[in-house]
Amino acid sequence: MTLRPLGIAGALRAGVCLLAAGILGGCAVPARAPSAPATAPAPPQHPDLSGYWNLSMRIPRDPVLMGQLPPGTVVLDDTGPVELPARDFGGLKVKPGPLAAALAWKPIDDMTLSKACRPPSIIYAMQGPFPIEIYQGTQFIIIKLEYFDMVRIVFMDGREPPAGIPDTATGYSVGHWEGSTLVVVTTHLEAATITNNGLNHSNKVRVIERFRLGEDGQSLLSTQLFEDPEVLDGPGARFIAWRRKPGQHVSPYECDPSFVVNYQQAQGSASGAAH
């Protein structure tokens, strides 16, 4: 067996141990101090968007969010109760086929019992004159709309849409934070209206929303960017803003399709009078 040289410090320690063994019967080995447990870095602090938010038409467009829209984006000016008139699509660059279908549309086309309570996609629903309620977590964020009782789930763990997931009015949303701004990307939306006057998007539409708190912390600012390779020749967008109202909750929408019967009767009476 080969012995390693102890060196001066090792020899002194060995001598002390031999002496202690003769006197005390043993040599105590000093214990190592326990290492401090590794601490995980603190998660970044994000703004809390939770709460009840009422649509506000008085909040001006946010230059920060508007500046993040791609060049050439057409921004619609129909947020809230204001709707574009027939044949006016807010300057969107619509492809010839979808444009022809939109120009041929008539309001009575949607006034049927089967369509009256069919929810639109989030592209139209988010800008409607109804409140929303947000429940914010770390793994997902829930956005509950009063409009048509729609509920959105925004996954915050970066997951991809599972294979075979169907298209729906709320789609599949994945979110992440860019500083203090929540960015939500939504795909798998079923075809539905963009402007509620005949112009529909396809199920190939992709939506990017950005949400951030205003300087007062009581306003929620958002842009909604949508691109549809089958309908549009360029991106469209809306600016949407809400005001926080503590202690409030969204109410049931309770759509009653029977109102279309009165509409159809009124249209029939007007048509008969015209003849």
C-alpha positions as CSV (number, residue, x, y, z in Angstrom):
1,M,0.0,0.0,0.0
2,T,1.4,3.4,-0.9
3,L,1.2,6.0,1.8
4,R,0.4,9.6,0.9
5,P,2.7,12.2,2.5
6,L,0.8,14.1,5.2
7,G,2.6,17.4,5.0
8,I,3.2,19.5,8.1
9,A,-0.5,20.3,8.7
10,G,-1.5,16.6,8.3
11,A,1.4,15.4,10.5
12,L,0.5,17.8,13.3
13,R,-3.1,16.8,13.2
14,A,-2.1,13.1,13.2
15,G,0.0,13.6,16.3
16,V,-2.7,15.4,18.1
17,C,-5.1,12.5,17.3
18,L,-2.6,9.9,18.5
19,L,-2.2,11.8,21.8
20,A,-5.9,12.1,22.2
21,A,-6.3,8.4,21.5
22,G,-3.9,7.6,24.3
23,I,-5.5,10.0,26.8
24,L,-9.2,10.1,25.9
25,G,-9.6,6.9,23.9
26,G,-10.4,8.6,20.6
27,C,-10.0,11.5,18.2
28,A,-13.0,13.7,17.3
29,V,-13.3,14.6,13.7
30,P,-14.8,18.1,13.3
31,A,-18.1,18.0,11.5
32,R,-18.6,20.0,8.3
33,A,-21.0,22.8,8.5
34,P,-24.2,22.0,6.5
35,S,-24.4,23.7,3.2
36,A,-27.2,26.2,2.8
37,P,-30.1,24.9,0.7
38,A,-30.2,26.2,-2.8
39,T,-33.0,28.7,-3.2
40,A,-35.0,29.0,-6.4
41,P,-35.1,32.4,-8.0
42,A,-38.2,34.3,-7.1
43,P,-40.8,34.3,-9.9
44,P,-41.1,37.6,-11.7
45,Q,-43.9,39.8,-10.4
46,H,-46.6,40.5,-13.0
47,P,-49.4,43.0,-12.9
48,D,-52.6,41.6,-11.5
49,L,-55.3,41.8,-14.1
50,S,-57.9,40.0,-12.0
51,G,-61.3,41.6,-11.4
52,Y,-64.4,42.9,-13.1
53,W,-63.8,45.2,-16.1
54,N,-66.5,47.3,-17.8
55,L,-66.0,48.4,-21.4
56,S,-65.1,52.0,-21.6
57,M,-65.3,54.2,-24.7
58,R,-63.6,57.2,-23.0
59,I,-60.1,55.8,-22.7
60,P,-57.9,57.0,-25.5
61,R,-55.8,54.6,-27.6
62,D,-52.7,53.6,-25.9
63,P,-49.6,54.7,-27.9
64,V,-47.5,51.9,-26.4
65,L,-49.8,49.1,-27.6
66,M,-50.6,50.9,-30.9
67,G,-46.9,51.2,-31.6
68,Q,-46.6,47.4,-31.5
69,L,-49.0,46.8,-34.3
70,P,-47.4,45.8,-37.6
71,P,-47.0,48.5,-40.3
72,G,-50.0,48.7,-42.6
73,T,-52.5,47.3,-40.0
74,V,-56.0,48.6,-40.5
75,V,-57.5,49.6,-37.1
76,L,-61.3,49.3,-37.0
77,D,-63.3,52.0,-35.2
78,D,-66.3,50.0,-34.2
79,T,-65.5,49.0,-30.6
80,G,-68.5,49.0,-28.3
81,P,-72.1,49.7,-29.3
82,V,-71.2,51.4,-32.5
83,E,-71.4,49.2,-35.6
84,L,-70.2,49.7,-39.1
85,P,-73.0,50.2,-41.6
86,A,-73.8,47.6,-44.3
87,R,-71.1,47.3,-47.0
88,D,-68.6,49.2,-44.8
89,F,-65.8,47.0,-43.5
90,G,-63.7,49.7,-41.9
91,G,-61.0,49.8,-44.5
92,L,-60.0,46.1,-44.2
93,K,-58.4,44.7,-47.3
94,V,-60.8,41.9,-48.1
95,K,-60.1,39.3,-50.7
96,P,-62.6,39.2,-53.7
97,G,-64.5,36.0,-52.8
98,P,-65.2,37.0,-49.1
99,L,-65.9,40.5,-50.2
100,A,-68.6,39.4,-52.7
101,A,-70.2,37.3,-50.0
102,A,-70.1,40.2,-47.5
103,L,-71.7,42.6,-50.0
104,A,-74.5,40.2,-50.7
105,W,-75.3,39.7,-47.0
106,K,-78.6,41.0,-45.6
107,P,-79.5,41.4,-41.8
108,I,-82.4,39.0,-42.1
109,D,-79.9,36.3,-43.1
110,D,-78.9,36.1,-39.4
111,M,-82.3,36.6,-38.0
112,T,-83.3,33.0,-37.6
113,L,-84.0,30.9,-34.6
114,S,-81.0,28.7,-35.3
115,K,-78.6,31.7,-35.5
116,A,-80.0,34.2,-33.1
117,C,-78.2,32.8,-30.0
118,R,-75.1,31.5,-31.7
119,P,-72.1,33.2,-30.1
120,P,-69.6,35.0,-32.4
121,S,-65.9,34.3,-32.0
122,I,-63.8,36.3,-29.6
123,I,-62.8,38.6,-32.5
124,Y,-66.2,40.3,-32.4
125,A,-67.2,39.3,-28.8
126,M,-64.3,40.9,-27.0
127,Q,-65.2,44.4,-28.3
128,G,-68.9,44.1,-27.5
129,P,-70.5,46.5,-25.0
130,F,-70.4,44.0,-22.2
131,P,-68.2,43.5,-19.1
132,I,-65.6,40.8,-18.7
133,E,-64.2,39.2,-15.5
134,I,-60.6,37.9,-15.2
135,Y,-59.3,35.3,-12.9
136,Q,-55.5,35.3,-13.0
137,G,-53.3,32.4,-12.1
138,T,-49.8,31.2,-12.9
139,Q,-50.6,28.2,-15.0
140,F,-53.7,29.7,-16.7
141,I,-55.8,32.8,-16.9
142,I,-59.6,32.7,-17.2
143,I,-61.5,35.4,-19.0
144,K,-65.2,35.3,-18.5
145,L,-67.4,37.3,-20.8
146,E,-70.9,38.4,-20.1
147,Y,-71.6,38.4,-23.8
148,F,-73.1,35.0,-24.6
149,D,-71.7,33.6,-21.3
150,M,-68.4,32.9,-23.1
151,V,-65.4,31.6,-21.1
152,R,-61.9,31.7,-22.3
153,I,-58.9,29.7,-20.9
154,V,-55.5,31.1,-21.6
155,F,-52.8,28.5,-20.9
156,M,-49.6,30.2,-19.5
157,D,-47.3,27.2,-19.6
158,G,-46.4,27.4,-23.3
159,R,-48.2,24.2,-24.4
160,E,-49.1,23.6,-28.0
161,P,-52.7,22.9,-29.1
162,P,-53.3,19.2,-28.9
163,A,-53.9,17.3,-32.1
164,G,-57.5,17.1,-33.3
165,I,-58.8,19.9,-31.1
166,P,-62.0,21.4,-32.7
167,D,-62.5,24.9,-33.8
168,T,-64.7,26.9,-31.4
169,A,-66.0,30.4,-30.7
170,T,-63.2,30.9,-28.1
171,G,-60.5,29.0,-29.8
172,Y,-57.3,27.8,-28.2
173,S,-55.3,30.5,-26.4
174,V,-51.7,30.4,-25.2
175,G,-50.3,33.4,-23.3
176,H,-47.0,34.7,-22.0
177,W,-45.7,37.9,-20.4
178,E,-43.5,40.4,-22.1
179,G,-42.6,42.6,-19.2
180,S,-45.8,44.0,-17.8
181,T,-47.8,43.1,-20.9
182,L,-49.8,39.9,-21.3
183,V,-49.6,38.5,-24.8
184,V,-52.3,36.0,-25.9
185,V,-52.2,34.1,-29.2
186,T,-55.4,32.4,-30.2
187,T,-55.9,29.9,-33.0
188,H,-58.6,27.2,-33.8
189,L,-61.4,29.7,-34.0
190,E,-64.5,28.6,-36.0
191,A,-65.6,30.9,-38.8
192,A,-67.7,33.8,-37.6
193,T,-68.3,37.5,-38.0
194,I,-65.6,40.2,-37.9
195,T,-67.8,43.3,-38.2
196,N,-71.4,42.0,-37.8
197,N,-72.4,43.2,-41.2
198,G,-71.7,40.2,-43.4
199,L,-67.9,40.0,-43.3
200,N,-66.8,36.7,-41.8
201,H,-63.3,35.4,-40.9
202,S,-62.3,31.8,-41.7
203,N,-61.1,29.1,-39.3
204,K,-57.5,30.0,-40.4
205,V,-57.6,33.3,-38.6
206,R,-54.9,34.0,-36.0
207,V,-55.4,36.5,-33.2
208,I,-52.7,38.2,-31.1
209,E,-54.0,40.2,-28.1
210,R,-51.9,42.4,-25.8
211,F,-53.2,43.5,-22.4
212,R,-51.7,45.9,-20.0
213,L,-52.8,48.1,-17.1
214,G,-53.1,51.8,-17.6
215,E,-51.0,54.2,-15.5
216,D,-53.7,54.5,-12.9
217,G,-53.9,50.7,-12.4
218,Q,-57.7,50.9,-12.8
219,S,-57.9,50.7,-16.6
220,L,-57.2,47.7,-18.8
221,L,-55.8,48.5,-22.2
222,S,-55.7,46.0,-25.1
223,T,-55.1,45.6,-28.8
224,Q,-56.6,42.8,-30.8
225,L,-54.6,42.0,-34.0
226,F,-56.1,39.5,-36.4
227,E,-54.7,38.0,-39.6
228,D,-56.6,35.6,-42.0
229,P,-54.9,34.4,-45.1
230,E,-58.2,33.2,-46.6
231,V,-60.1,36.4,-46.1
232,L,-57.8,39.4,-45.7
233,D,-54.8,40.7,-47.6
234,G,-53.4,42.5,-44.6
235,P,-53.8,42.5,-40.8
236,G,-56.7,44.2,-39.0
237,A,-56.9,45.3,-35.4
238,R,-59.0,47.0,-32.7
239,F,-58.2,49.0,-29.6
240,I,-60.3,47.9,-26.6
241,A,-60.2,49.3,-23.1
242,W,-62.1,48.6,-19.8
243,R,-62.4,50.3,-16.5
244,R,-62.1,48.2,-13.2
245,K,-65.2,48.1,-10.9
246,P,-64.4,46.3,-7.7
247,G,-67.0,44.0,-6.1
248,Q,-68.9,43.4,-9.4
249,H,-69.4,40.1,-11.3
250,V,-70.6,39.4,-14.8
251,S,-74.3,38.4,-15.1
252,P,-75.9,35.6,-17.1
253,Y,-76.5,36.7,-20.7
254,E,-79.6,34.5,-21.1
255,C,-80.1,34.9,-24.9
256,D,-83.7,34.4,-25.9
257,P,-84.0,33.6,-29.7
258,S,-87.7,34.4,-29.8
259,F,-87.0,38.1,-30.6
260,V,-86.3,37.0,-34.2
261,V,-89.9,36.0,-34.6
262,N,-91.0,39.6,-34.1
263,Y,-88.3,40.8,-36.4
264,Q,-89.4,38.4,-39.2
265,Q,-93.0,39.4,-38.7
266,A,-92.1,43.1,-38.9
267,Q,-90.1,42.5,-42.0
268,G,-93.0,40.5,-43.6
269,S,-95.4,43.3,-42.8
270,A,-93.1,45.9,-44.3
271,S,-92.6,43.8,-47.4
272,G,-96.4,43.3,-47.7
273,A,-97.0,47.0,-47.3
274,A,-94.4,47.8,-50.0
275,H,-96.4,45.7,-52.5
